[in-house]
Amino acid sequence: MFRPKIPTMPTPTGLVSSPAIVRPTETDQHAPTAPAQAPAPAAQGTSRPTIQLSPGAVIALVGGGTAVVLVVGAVLVSMLLAVAVTGASVAICALVIRSLINAEARRR
């Protein structure tokens, strides 16, 4: 009643490894036990062709990766600079407003 029911998986289509056999630590004497099945034989993996890059392709990949890193870095630095400038301008506005309020309070 309290044992979880594990769903059966569909048959895999790729490389198959033999399933691990899990044995329960306690046996229920009232439940019938099913005979153990033999593990399925492992399927042969297909050999994939290796990719060979020419020196020009390697240089293009390195150049492209460098360009991407530089562009992303420039965007992040510009966003940080925009936040810093905005914070500084808000701080200056707060100082000016506080000065105006203090000057008005002294006149009264």
Backbone torsions as a table, in degrees:
resi	resn	phi	psi	omega
1	MET	NA	-41.6	-177.1
2	PHE	-96.5	4.9	178.6
3	ARG	-86.9	132.9	-179.6
4	PRO	-72.0	147.2	176.6
5	LYS	-98.0	117.5	-177.9
6	ILE	-86.5	126.5	-179.5
7	PRO	-70.4	150.0	177.4
8	THR	-82.6	139.7	-179.1
9	MET	-90.4	151.7	175.9
10	PRO	-68.8	161.9	-178.4
11	THR	-65.1	125.7	-179.8
12	PRO	-71.1	152.5	-178.3
13	THR	-103.8	-15.2	-176.9
14	GLY	-96.8	-145.3	179.7
15	LEU	-68.2	129.5	-174.6
16	VAL	-115.4	132.7	173.3
17	SER	-108.6	159.1	-177.9
18	SER	-70.0	140.0	-177.4
19	PRO	-72.9	148.5	176.6
20	ALA	-79.1	139.9	179.7
21	ILE	-93.8	122.0	-179.7
22	VAL	-107.1	125.3	179.1
23	ARG	-110.2	134.3	179.4
24	PRO	-69.3	150.7	179.6
25	THR	-77.9	-32.4	177.6
26	GLU	-115.2	140.2	179.0
27	THR	-104.9	141.5	176.7
28	ASP	-94.6	116.4	-174.9
29	GLN	-74.4	-16.9	-178.5
30	HIS	-88.7	-20.6	-177.9
31	ALA	-88.9	135.1	177.9
32	PRO	-71.7	143.6	-179.8
33	THR	-102.3	140.8	178.6
34	ALA	-90.6	147.2	178.5
35	PRO	-67.5	146.0	-179.0
36	ALA	-69.5	139.3	179.5
37	GLN	-94.4	149.7	177.0
38	ALA	-73.3	141.1	-180.0
39	PRO	-66.4	147.1	-179.7
40	ALA	-71.6	145.0	178.9
41	PRO	-68.1	145.5	-178.5
42	ALA	-72.1	134.7	179.5
43	ALA	-78.2	149.6	178.8
44	GLN	-75.9	130.9	178.2
45	GLY	-74.7	144.5	178.5
46	THR	-79.6	140.5	179.2
47	SER	-82.9	126.4	-179.5
48	ARG	-95.5	143.6	178.9
49	PRO	-70.3	143.3	178.5
50	THR	-80.5	148.1	-179.9
51	ILE	-92.3	125.6	178.2
52	GLN	-111.2	125.0	-178.7
53	LEU	-102.7	138.6	175.9
54	SER	-78.5	161.7	178.6
55	PRO	-59.0	-34.8	177.2
56	GLY	-65.0	-39.5	179.4
57	ALA	-67.6	-37.5	178.3
58	VAL	-65.0	-43.5	179.2
59	ILE	-63.9	-39.1	178.3
60	ALA	-65.0	-41.1	179.1
61	LEU	-65.8	-42.9	179.6
62	VAL	-65.7	-42.3	178.7
63	GLY	-64.3	-41.6	178.4
64	GLY	-64.7	-43.0	177.7
65	GLY	-63.3	-40.9	177.8
66	THR	-63.4	-42.2	179.2
67	ALA	-62.7	-41.9	179.4
68	VAL	-63.0	-44.7	-179.9
69	VAL	-62.8	-41.6	179.9
70	LEU	-66.5	-41.1	-179.9
71	VAL	-66.0	-45.6	179.7
72	VAL	-63.9	-40.7	177.8
73	GLY	-62.8	-42.5	179.4
74	ALA	-63.9	-39.8	179.2
75	VAL	-65.3	-43.5	-179.2
76	LEU	-66.1	-41.0	178.8
77	VAL	-65.7	-39.5	179.0
78	SER	-67.1	-36.2	176.4
79	MET	-66.0	-41.1	177.7
80	LEU	-63.4	-40.9	178.1
81	LEU	-64.5	-39.8	178.2
82	ALA	-63.0	-40.9	178.5
83	VAL	-66.0	-40.5	-179.9
84	ALA	-65.6	-43.4	179.4
85	VAL	-64.9	-41.4	178.7
86	THR	-63.3	-43.1	178.4
87	GLY	-63.1	-41.2	179.0
88	ALA	-65.4	-41.6	-179.4
89	SER	-68.1	-35.8	176.7
90	VAL	-66.6	-39.0	178.5
91	ALA	-65.1	-41.2	178.7
92	ILE	-65.3	-41.4	177.4
93	CYS	-62.2	-39.8	179.0
94	ALA	-64.3	-39.9	178.1
95	LEU	-64.9	-42.5	179.6
96	VAL	-64.1	-44.2	-180.0
97	ILE	-64.4	-41.1	179.0
98	ARG	-64.6	-39.6	178.6
99	SER	-64.2	-41.6	178.7
100	LEU	-64.9	-39.2	-179.8
101	ILE	-68.2	-41.6	179.4
102	ASN	-66.6	-38.7	179.0
103	ALA	-66.0	-37.8	178.7
104	GLU	-69.0	-36.5	-179.4
105	ALA	-69.8	-32.1	179.5
106	ARG	-71.8	-30.2	-178.5
107	ARG	-70.9	-24.3	-176.4
108	ARG	-79.1	NA	NA
